[in-house]
């Protein structure tokens, strides 16, 4: 009997991994669930590789790209068909035929095939980690266990849509200043590389070696340096970019970069509010779907996308695992303001924690809109003023010698 390697999360939120014998990956996943574990990955082990078509199917991973919007639409449509009483396999077949995105269509066909073989929807989705992430799979698994797959899918579609809207708001707020800054740098580079050298030749011919004003000489020296050493400068910039990207992928680098981003004068509050909104929306959606608190915290920690937030959530998870209510370690972590921990406390006492977390997410999503508008309003005049000052300095530097030349000719 082939052996399969697995990774799973227990009801206390601890990660488990190991190997287990089974007739198929679906059988191994069912065995893990019977042991109280939430499998996040089941793949053929060494002994199962090359053992035939079944082993090859167990190692299948979908490689095509699927956008968040496409996934949200698919989830909403699947929930609608299930609510109308259509069987799951038939619903997937219908959606596969009408899907126009090749990547998602291939993924849906694979889901239907595995369900016809007797597997569960969540296990089929778990094998396609590039399409269905851990949060998605955990919610579907909870819906299957509770016999309420269609409302969980509807909730998941709403979560995906709100998450996409939140990312779009943050992206829009940060893209505009980046574009303006890129245009400013391009204009300055054009002046330094193409315009200033022409004036340099004019000054050399007319002033006959006479000294130039200090500002003019500084601009000419900068132009000469840029034109003479731009390959080395570009190489250093690329090397620095690659080094930063590699450092950013490390745990320490991600934590330091996220902490620095949160301290940024204007963008920091926007990023912090977006992280709080995502945390509340993710945790609330998982709890509302029936995922236990500890696995829900572990999934939220792993999918929050912010190293600083993840580290704090890890400490919160450990204290909740030790028996404390969620509100206390959340308040002491410095992760959330007192208002949020207060609402969480009320939610725990009244048994309405998912609803309270949803309200927190709504509040901070509205705050993200306001922070994005404030960021754009503050950065637009600042960047325009910066560009005007720098270009003005260059223009003044180039016209100072012209004034001296006119005086000499007079």
C-alpha angles and dihedrals in degrees: 000000000000123000123231128201115223143185121200145161121231126217090269092056096251118141117241130188136174145109131288134182118236145144092249142354089261091055091050091049090051090050091051092050089051087057091055095258129132106220114215097176134017117177135165113270125221093275091054097047113105091012094125140277094321092059092047091052091050090057094047115129122180110234104184123107119251121187123226091244093054091049093049092051092048091050093049092049093048091051090050094051092048091048088053090058100256114146116254098245092046090049091053091048091052092048092047092055094051097040113109099187106090094210096053092041090056090048093051092049090053091050091052092048093052092047090053087054090057102262127132125255094241093052091048090051092047089063091058100060093160090064106028114038127207094268092052093048094047093052092048090049091051090049091051092050092050094043090238103108098143097054090045091051090049090051090047092051090051090049092050092050094048092046091051091049091049092051090048091053093051092044092050092049092052099038097061096057089043091054093047091049092048090052091049092051091047092052092049092047090052092051093047097045104036111018105038095054091058091056090046091062092046092052092048092053099044103035094046094215097319114151117268126223111274093246092051092047091051092053092047092049090050091051092049092049094048094047094045100045106028094117091055091044092050091048092050091048092051092046091049090049093052091045091051092048091051092047090046090058092058120088093244093045093049091049094048093045093049091047091050091048091052090052093052109122099236108008094044098075090046093053092044093052091047090052091049091049092050092047094051094043094048097045093043093050093049093049092046089053093056101260110146117250098252098049088042091055091046092051092046090050092051096046102039092097095219122099095205092050091045093053092051092046089052090059091046090051092053093051093047088049088055090058106268122133115254097245097062101055089038090056094045094046093073086229098116136026119257091258091063095046088047092054090047090052091051090047092052093048094048097038090242099110096132091051092048091050089051090054091049089052091050091050094051094042087058089047089052089056091052093044091049091052091047092049092052092046092051100042099045097066092036093056093043090050091048092052092046093051095048095045090045091054091051092049092049091047091054096046098047093076090045089060089051091048091053090050091051092049091048 
